Amino acid sequence: MPANKTPNILSQQRDERRFSPSAERNRVHIYDVIKDLVPAEGLLFEVASGTGDHASWIGPQLAPLIWQTSEYSPEMFPSINSHISYTNSGNLRSPHHVDVTQKGWNLNEDKQQEFDNNIDLITCVNMVHISPWTATLGLMSGAADFLKKNGVLYLYGPFIQNQIETAFSNIQFDISLRQRNSAWGIRKLEDVQQIAKNNDLTLEKVIPMPANNLSLIFRKTSLSKTQTSSLA
């Protein structure tokens, strides 16, 4: 009887899942990197969950680690929640609405206190190049507050590197992004690294990924600003 309970519940739910072809292509490669960055138990916070593909496919493989989803666009919430329901994994959490350009990522005060210096890993996949530079600035500032000491910020996407030839496909992609929105574009790795450094986040590793993307691993090297001030 219990074995039939979940399918019956799901059959009554509206399937609102959206699927991202790029997420389906890169999820295995991303999992191979982040599985070694997190403890067996703890908290992962996904910035820009999008359709919910990564949460539903990678998240259950990291259980019992909690995977907290989040998204700026509320219209994506039904897809994320539907992915969580159909995955039926107890470690996935419904999305918070976040705006990384705002202080505390626009989370309410209780959530800010809950996450302060308490997150093991923050992931952000394919957001930096399709958002204004202020989003990267806010992402780094928030990560500095919310990560535990020695916690990790993981970025995935295309970046321009000094002294390394940029792939023609990335040059074309950058042009198309800027035509769509002048505030978007592929960022220089060195610029991202400097903003991270300003927030006590050290670039620990750069990993080449398929389709001319990179995985960037930043590690927090100090206590959060909030905790530091409380110890003064």
C-alpha angles and dihedrals in degrees: 000000000000089000090064096045099085097048090050092052093047092048088061093051125089110245104231097163118140121198128216116209091205092051090051090052098047104033096090092050093047091049091052089059104040097043087076094047100063136065120243089256127027141079132304118188116201114205114204099011091182111183093356094248096129094046093051096045104034100028100068090050089060096049134167083036108099114242110203113195125206138175141182095213112069091200087072094057096087091054093048093047092046091052089050092050095048093045089054093199116150095217098064120096129204115255127275117214106244135179107190091195089068128075111271087008087279091286116148118263095258092053092046089054091046093053098037108121089342109099121098098194135011116196126196117177125188096342107105095070096043097051135060120275089253087068091060091047091052093043091057094045093050093045089054089056101040104039121089116241105282089018119141136239110203120198126185128187144073119318135175114238127200114246091010118101112245114235113251090235090057091049090053091044091052091052092050092049093052091048089055094045125359090213092060129078145119108293129225110252091222091056091051090047092053093051089049091050090051086059096047092258113135122206101235103172142007114203122190111229134190121285093029095295130134136215111218120197117198121182125205110236103188145031118281117273089248094053093043091055091048090056093051 
